[in-house]
């Protein structure tokens, strides 16, 4: 287990822990296993206690022998820091460790916000830009991106015929872990500029600088361990709303956002987070007239979770039209493998194959025809989601001193190709993906 896997465990909420444990067996079975472990521990403790009732060193009463246990304690303490899990935990906070990077990001964001300057100020049409961050969605299992037998994303698939939509079938995540992937996706740091997080600026701060009222609406719970990652970026927004219900509950929050203003709205969905059957409300299952199947049929429930996300996206799109909606982006944090879910080790490329599509309203396309032209020209380009900050900078018409034209899908200078595209924070090449 590496430090990224340990970070995921530390960031796990009680609800996620319950979902995972319940997938291993029934609750009564897990209770029996826990009881057996406790009983075994008590028996072992009692057996050891019997053998230690006679003091091993009762004749050593001199104070000088206190030195011996102190010396042993010192060397034992040093040894503990070199073995699992202490060594992995300490590495999280050491130089170049992820939590050290997140802490530095949190500390430096106010400073970086002060030096943020827009290169030019273009008047933007009244209305809203919406970013939807999916969870564990793999485009291999989405009918809008792949030729598969099950229509898992009917609404998105129908949108491919609409000239206002732009689909990107070669999009990848920068890392198969939510905290690691989203932190780079929503900041100016990426795999290509090798900029450390401490020197980056976040997308919420950029949007506010460009004159937008910013919203963060999430059905994913806050985690203290990731406060210097996703949560600290969310807290840069003007309004944060954290929900505990199904993803469709965000529609109620969307309905409360005032129309006619410049709004930048981020929705962070639970999407297809494991367990997949917990992501789909029973009312939706009944509405679709789906057969009642075993919860252990992971592949089937995963497809159903994608179908439900497609339903939520359709409703967000339709509800946002009244704002009015000028642009909408949907991208997932990472993909998913049916056997290993998502992890840095062992790694599979389906863990980073993600969906990406962009919508531009007719009025937006009329105002900025060059954006439409470049998005269409780059539909078959390779994209990694750590370039989201730059692409959103282009859509928001807000390039800055933190912006890279070569990383922006709306720019004619975009130059990420199959040969230079990276994932796993630079450790793997997209060219090595057999499906790239």
C-alpha positions as CSV (number, residue, x, y, z in Angstrom):
1,X,0.0,0.0,0.0
2,X,1.4,3.4,-1.0
3,X,0.8,6.7,0.5
4,X,-2.0,7.5,-2.0
5,X,-4.0,4.5,-0.9
6,X,-3.4,5.5,2.7
7,X,-4.6,9.0,1.9
8,X,-7.8,7.5,0.5
9,X,-8.4,5.5,3.7
10,X,-7.7,8.5,5.9
11,X,-10.1,10.6,3.8
12,X,-12.9,8.0,3.9
13,X,-16.1,9.2,5.5
14,X,-18.2,6.9,7.8
15,X,-20.7,6.5,5.0
16,X,-18.0,5.4,2.5
17,X,-16.6,2.9,5.1
18,X,-20.0,1.4,5.6
19,X,-20.6,1.1,1.9
20,X,-17.3,-0.7,1.5
21,X,-17.7,-3.1,4.5
22,X,-21.3,-3.9,3.5
23,X,-20.0,-4.9,0.1
24,X,-17.8,-7.6,1.6
25,X,-20.7,-9.4,3.3
26,X,-23.9,-9.0,5.2
27,X,-24.0,-7.0,8.4
28,X,-24.6,-10.0,10.7
29,X,-21.7,-11.8,9.0
30,X,-19.4,-8.8,9.6
31,X,-20.6,-8.6,13.2
32,X,-19.7,-12.3,13.7
33,X,-16.2,-11.7,12.2
34,X,-15.7,-8.7,14.5
35,X,-16.8,-10.7,17.5
36,X,-14.4,-13.6,16.6
37,X,-11.5,-11.2,16.3
38,X,-12.2,-9.6,19.6
39,X,-12.6,-13.0,21.3
40,X,-9.3,-14.2,19.7
41,X,-7.5,-11.1,20.9
42,X,-8.8,-11.5,24.5
43,X,-7.7,-15.1,24.6
44,X,-4.3,-14.3,23.3
45,X,-4.0,-11.5,25.8
46,X,-5.0,-13.8,28.6
47,X,-2.5,-16.4,27.5
48,X,0.4,-13.9,27.4
49,X,-0.6,-12.4,30.8
50,X,-0.4,-15.8,32.5
51,X,3.2,-16.2,31.3
52,X,4.2,-12.8,32.5
53,X,2.8,-12.8,36.0
54,X,6.3,-13.3,37.5
55,X,8.4,-10.2,37.1
56,X,11.2,-11.0,34.7
57,X,13.6,-8.6,36.4
58,X,12.3,-8.4,40.0
59,X,15.8,-8.4,41.3
60,X,16.9,-5.3,39.4
61,X,15.9,-2.5,41.7
62,X,18.7,0.0,41.0
63,X,17.5,3.2,39.3
64,X,20.2,2.8,36.7
65,X,18.2,0.1,35.0
66,X,15.6,2.7,34.0
67,X,18.1,3.7,31.3
68,X,17.6,0.3,29.6
69,X,13.9,0.6,28.9
70,X,14.4,4.2,27.8
71,X,17.1,3.1,25.3
72,X,14.9,0.3,24.0
73,X,11.9,2.6,23.7
74,X,14.0,5.1,21.6
75,X,15.2,2.4,19.2
76,X,11.8,0.8,19.0
77,X,10.2,4.2,18.2
78,X,12.7,4.7,15.4
79,X,11.9,1.3,14.0
80,X,8.2,2.0,14.0
81,X,8.7,5.0,11.8
82,X,10.3,2.9,9.1
83,X,7.6,0.3,8.8
84,X,4.0,0.3,7.6
85,X,1.8,2.1,8.2
86,X,3.9,4.7,10.1
87,X,6.3,5.2,7.2
88,X,3.5,5.8,4.7
89,X,1.7,8.2,7.1
90,X,4.9,10.2,7.7
91,X,5.6,10.4,3.9
92,X,2.2,12.1,3.4
93,X,3.6,15.1,5.4
94,X,7.2,15.1,4.2
95,X,8.6,17.3,1.5
96,X,6.8,16.4,-1.8
97,X,4.2,14.4,0.1
98,X,0.6,15.0,-1.0
99,X,-0.7,16.3,2.3
100,X,2.4,18.6,2.5
101,X,1.4,19.9,-0.9
102,X,-2.2,20.4,0.1
103,X,-1.2,22.3,3.2
104,X,1.0,24.6,1.2
105,X,-1.8,25.2,-1.3
106,X,-4.1,26.2,1.5
107,X,-1.6,28.5,3.0
108,X,-0.6,30.2,-0.2
109,X,-4.0,30.5,-2.0
110,X,-4.6,34.0,-0.6
111,X,-1.2,35.2,-1.7
112,X,-1.6,33.7,-5.2
113,X,-5.1,35.3,-5.4
114,X,-3.5,38.7,-4.8
115,X,-1.1,38.3,-7.7
116,X,-3.7,36.9,-10.1
117,X,-4.2,39.3,-13.0
118,X,-6.5,38.9,-16.0
119,X,-4.7,39.4,-19.3
120,X,-7.7,41.1,-20.8
121,X,-11.2,41.8,-19.8
122,X,-13.9,40.8,-22.3
123,X,-17.6,41.5,-21.7
124,X,-19.3,38.2,-21.0
125,X,-22.9,37.5,-21.9
126,X,-25.4,37.6,-18.9
127,X,-26.0,34.1,-17.7
128,X,-24.3,31.1,-16.1
129,X,-21.4,28.7,-16.7
130,X,-21.9,25.3,-15.1
131,X,-19.2,22.7,-14.3
132,X,-20.3,19.2,-13.3
133,X,-17.7,17.0,-11.7
134,X,-18.6,13.3,-12.0
135,X,-17.4,10.5,-9.9
136,X,-15.8,7.2,-11.0
137,X,-17.4,7.4,-14.5
138,X,-15.5,5.4,-17.2
139,X,-16.4,6.4,-20.8
140,X,-15.8,2.7,-21.8
141,X,-19.2,2.0,-20.2
142,X,-21.0,5.0,-21.5
143,X,-23.1,4.6,-24.7
144,X,-22.5,8.3,-25.5
145,X,-18.8,7.5,-25.9
146,X,-18.6,3.8,-26.7
147,X,-20.4,1.4,-29.0
148,X,-21.9,-0.9,-26.3
149,X,-25.0,-3.0,-26.2
150,X,-26.6,-1.2,-23.2
151,X,-27.8,2.4,-23.6
152,X,-26.3,3.6,-20.3
153,X,-26.5,7.3,-21.2
154,X,-29.5,7.9,-23.4
155,X,-29.8,11.7,-23.0
156,X,-26.1,12.3,-23.5
157,X,-26.1,10.0,-26.5
158,X,-29.0,12.0,-28.1
159,X,-27.0,15.2,-27.5
160,X,-24.3,14.1,-29.9
161,X,-26.7,15.1,-32.7
162,X,-26.9,18.6,-31.3
163,X,-24.4,21.1,-32.8
164,X,-24.3,22.9,-29.4
165,X,-22.5,19.9,-27.8
166,X,-18.9,18.9,-28.2
167,X,-17.8,15.4,-27.2
168,X,-14.3,14.3,-26.4
169,X,-13.8,10.5,-26.7
170,X,-10.1,10.6,-25.8
171,X,-10.3,12.3,-22.4
172,X,-8.3,11.0,-19.4
173,X,-7.9,11.7,-15.7
174,X,-4.6,12.9,-14.4
175,X,-4.8,10.5,-11.5
176,X,-7.1,7.6,-10.4
177,X,-8.0,9.2,-7.0
178,X,-10.6,11.9,-6.4
179,X,-8.6,14.2,-4.1
180,X,-5.4,14.1,-6.3
181,X,-7.3,14.4,-9.6
182,X,-9.7,17.2,-8.7
183,X,-7.1,19.3,-6.9
184,X,-5.1,19.5,-10.1
185,X,-8.1,19.8,-12.3
186,X,-9.3,22.9,-10.5
187,X,-6.0,24.7,-10.1
188,X,-3.4,26.0,-12.6
189,X,-0.9,23.2,-11.6
190,X,-0.8,20.3,-14.0
191,X,1.5,17.5,-15.2
192,X,3.0,19.5,-18.0
193,X,4.0,22.8,-16.4
194,X,5.2,20.9,-13.3
195,X,4.1,23.9,-11.2
196,X,3.8,23.0,-7.5
197,X,0.4,23.4,-5.9
198,X,1.8,26.0,-3.5
199,X,2.3,28.3,-6.6
200,X,-1.1,27.7,-8.1
201,X,-4.4,29.6,-8.2
202,X,-7.8,27.9,-8.1
203,X,-10.7,28.2,-10.6
204,X,-13.2,29.7,-8.0
205,X,-10.8,32.6,-7.4
206,X,-10.3,33.1,-11.1
207,X,-14.1,33.1,-11.7
208,X,-14.6,35.7,-8.9
209,X,-11.9,37.8,-10.4
210,X,-13.7,37.7,-13.7
211,X,-16.9,39.0,-12.1
212,X,-18.8,35.8,-11.5
213,X,-20.9,34.9,-8.4
214,X,-19.5,31.5,-7.5
215,X,-21.3,28.4,-6.1
216,X,-20.1,25.0,-5.0
217,X,-22.9,22.4,-4.6
218,X,-21.8,18.9,-3.5
219,X,-23.4,15.6,-2.6
220,X,-20.0,14.4,-1.5
221,X,-19.2,14.9,2.2
222,X,-16.5,17.1,3.5
223,X,-13.4,15.2,4.8
224,X,-10.9,16.8,7.2
225,X,-8.0,15.0,5.5
226,X,-8.8,16.7,2.2
227,X,-9.5,20.1,3.6
228,X,-6.3,21.3,1.9
229,X,-7.4,19.8,-1.4
230,X,-11.0,19.8,-2.7
231,X,-12.7,21.4,0.3
232,X,-10.3,24.3,0.5
233,X,-11.0,25.0,-3.2
234,X,-14.7,24.8,-2.6
235,X,-14.3,27.3,0.3
236,X,-13.0,29.9,-2.1
237,X,-16.5,30.2,-3.6
238,X,-19.1,32.7,-2.5
239,X,-21.6,30.0,-1.6
240,X,-21.1,26.4,-0.5
241,X,-23.9,23.9,-0.2
242,X,-23.2,20.3,1.1
243,X,-25.9,17.8,0.7
244,X,-26.3,14.2,2.0
245,X,-29.1,12.9,-0.3
246,X,-29.0,11.5,-3.8
247,X,-27.5,13.5,-6.6
248,X,-30.9,14.8,-7.8
249,X,-31.2,16.8,-4.6
250,X,-28.9,19.4,-6.1
251,X,-31.7,20.5,-8.4
252,X,-33.4,22.1,-5.4
253,X,-30.3,24.2,-4.7
254,X,-30.0,25.1,-8.4
255,X,-33.6,26.4,-8.3
256,X,-32.5,28.9,-5.6
257,X,-29.8,30.6,-7.7
258,X,-30.9,34.0,-9.0
259,X,-31.3,34.3,-12.8
260,X,-29.9,37.0,-15.0
261,X,-26.5,37.2,-13.2
262,X,-23.0,36.0,-14.1
263,X,-22.9,32.8,-12.2
264,X,-20.2,30.1,-12.1
265,X,-21.6,27.0,-10.6
266,X,-19.8,23.7,-9.7
267,X,-21.7,20.6,-9.0
268,X,-19.7,17.7,-7.4
269,X,-21.7,14.5,-7.7
270,X,-21.5,11.2,-6.0
271,X,-22.0,9.7,-9.4
272,X,-20.8,6.1,-9.5
273,X,-18.9,6.0,-6.3
274,X,-18.6,2.5,-4.9
275,X,-21.1,0.9,-3.9
276,X,-22.8,1.4,-7.1
277,X,-26.2,0.1,-6.0
278,X,-26.2,2.8,-3.2
279,X,-26.0,5.5,-5.9
280,X,-29.3,4.7,-7.5
281,X,-32.5,5.7,-5.5
282,X,-35.1,2.9,-5.3
283,X,-37.7,5.3,-6.8
284,X,-35.5,5.6,-9.9
285,X,-35.2,1.8,-10.2
286,X,-38.9,1.5,-10.1
287,X,-39.5,4.3,-12.6
288,X,-37.2,2.5,-15.1
289,X,-39.0,-0.8,-14.4
290,X,-35.6,-2.5,-13.8
291,X,-35.6,-6.0,-12.5
292,X,-34.7,-6.6,-8.9
293,X,-31.1,-8.1,-9.1
294,X,-28.5,-9.1,-6.5
295,X,-26.5,-6.1,-5.2
296,X,-23.3,-8.2,-5.9
297,X,-23.9,-7.8,-9.6
298,X,-21.4,-4.9,-9.7
299,X,-21.2,-4.4,-13.5
300,X,-24.9,-4.1,-13.8
301,X,-25.3,-1.7,-10.9
302,X,-22.4,0.3,-12.3
303,X,-24.3,0.7,-15.6
304,X,-27.4,1.7,-13.7
305,X,-25.5,4.4,-11.8
306,X,-24.3,5.8,-15.1
307,X,-27.9,5.8,-16.3
308,X,-29.0,7.7,-13.2
309,X,-26.2,10.3,-13.6
310,X,-27.3,10.8,-17.2
311,X,-30.8,11.6,-15.8
312,X,-29.3,14.1,-13.3
313,X,-27.3,15.8,-16.0
314,X,-30.3,16.1,-18.2
315,X,-32.2,17.8,-15.3
316,X,-29.4,20.1,-14.5
317,X,-29.1,21.2,-18.2
318,X,-32.9,21.8,-18.5
319,X,-33.2,23.6,-15.1
320,X,-30.2,25.9,-15.8
321,X,-31.7,27.2,-19.1
322,X,-33.7,29.8,-17.1
323,X,-30.5,31.4,-15.6
324,X,-29.8,31.5,-18.7
325,X,-27.2,28.8,-19.3
326,X,-24.3,30.0,-21.6
327,X,-22.0,27.0,-21.2
328,X,-21.9,23.7,-19.4
329,X,-19.0,21.2,-18.9
330,X,-19.2,17.6,-17.7
331,X,-16.1,15.7,-16.8
332,X,-15.4,12.9,-14.3
333,X,-12.6,12.9,-11.7
334,X,-11.4,9.4,-12.8
335,X,-12.6,6.2,-14.3
336,X,-13.3,2.8,-12.8
337,X,-12.2,-0.8,-13.0
338,X,-14.8,-3.4,-12.1
339,X,-12.3,-5.5,-10.3
340,X,-10.0,-3.0,-8.7
341,X,-12.2,0.1,-8.7
342,X,-9.5,2.9,-8.8
343,X,-6.1,2.9,-7.4
344,X,-2.5,4.0,-8.3
345,X,-1.2,0.5,-7.6
346,X,-2.0,-1.7,-9.3
347,X,-3.0,0.6,-12.1
348,X,-5.2,0.0,-15.2
349,X,-6.0,2.5,-17.9
350,X,-9.7,2.1,-17.5
351,X,-9.2,3.8,-14.2
352,X,-8.3,7.0,-16.1
353,X,-10.5,6.9,-19.2
354,X,-13.2,9.5,-18.5
355,X,-16.1,11.3,-20.2
356,X,-15.8,15.0,-21.2
357,X,-18.4,17.0,-23.1
358,X,-19.0,20.8,-23.4
359,X,-22.1,22.7,-24.3
360,X,-22.2,26.2,-25.7
361,X,-25.4,28.0,-26.1
362,X,-26.4,29.5,-29.5
363,X,-25.9,33.0,-28.1
364,X,-22.5,32.1,-26.7
365,X,-21.4,30.7,-30.1
366,X,-22.6,33.8,-31.9
367,X,-20.6,36.0,-29.5
368,X,-17.5,33.9,-29.5
369,X,-17.4,31.9,-32.8
370,X,-13.6,31.3,-32.4
371,X,-14.3,29.2,-29.2
372,X,-16.9,27.1,-31.1
373,X,-14.4,26.6,-34.0
374,X,-11.5,25.5,-31.8
375,X,-13.6,23.1,-29.6
376,X,-14.9,21.5,-32.8
377,X,-11.4,21.2,-34.2
378,X,-10.1,19.5,-31.1
379,X,-12.9,17.0,-30.6
380,X,-10.5,14.1,-31.4
381,X,-7.6,15.5,-29.4
382,X,-6.2,13.9,-26.3
383,X,-7.2,15.7,-23.1
384,X,-6.3,15.1,-19.5
385,X,-8.5,16.7,-16.8
386,X,-5.7,18.6,-15.1
387,X,-6.1,21.0,-18.1
388,X,-9.6,21.9,-17.0
389,X,-8.4,25.1,-15.4
390,X,-7.0,26.4,-18.7
391,X,-10.0,25.3,-20.8
392,X,-12.4,26.9,-18.4
393,X,-10.3,30.1,-18.5
394,X,-10.9,30.1,-22.2
395,X,-14.7,29.4,-21.9
396,X,-15.0,32.1,-19.2
397,X,-13.0,34.5,-21.5
398,X,-10.6,35.1,-18.6
399,X,-7.0,34.3,-19.5
400,X,-4.6,35.3,-16.8
401,X,-1.0,35.3,-15.7
402,X,-1.6,31.7,-14.5
403,X,-3.1,30.6,-17.9
404,X,-1.5,28.4,-20.5
405,X,-2.7,28.6,-24.1
406,X,-1.1,25.3,-25.0
407,X,-3.3,23.6,-22.4
408,X,-6.7,25.2,-23.5
409,X,-9.0,23.3,-25.8
410,X,-10.5,26.6,-26.9
411,X,-7.1,27.9,-28.1
412,X,-5.6,27.3,-31.6
413,X,-2.3,26.7,-29.8
414,X,-3.5,23.6,-27.9
415,X,-0.7,21.1,-28.3
416,X,-1.4,18.0,-26.1
417,X,-1.1,14.9,-28.3
418,X,-1.0,11.2,-27.9
419,X,2.8,11.4,-27.8
420,X,3.2,13.9,-24.9
421,X,0.0,13.3,-22.9
422,X,0.5,11.9,-19.4
423,X,-1.4,10.4,-16.5
424,X,-0.7,9.2,-13.0
425,X,1.0,12.6,-12.4
426,X,3.5,12.0,-15.2
427,X,4.4,8.4,-14.4
428,X,2.4,6.9,-17.2
429,X,2.1,7.9,-20.9
430,X,-1.3,7.9,-22.6
431,X,0.4,6.4,-25.7
432,X,0.8,3.2,-23.7
433,X,-3.0,2.8,-23.4
434,X,-4.0,0.2,-26.0
435,X,-7.3,2.1,-26.6
436,X,-5.7,5.6,-27.0
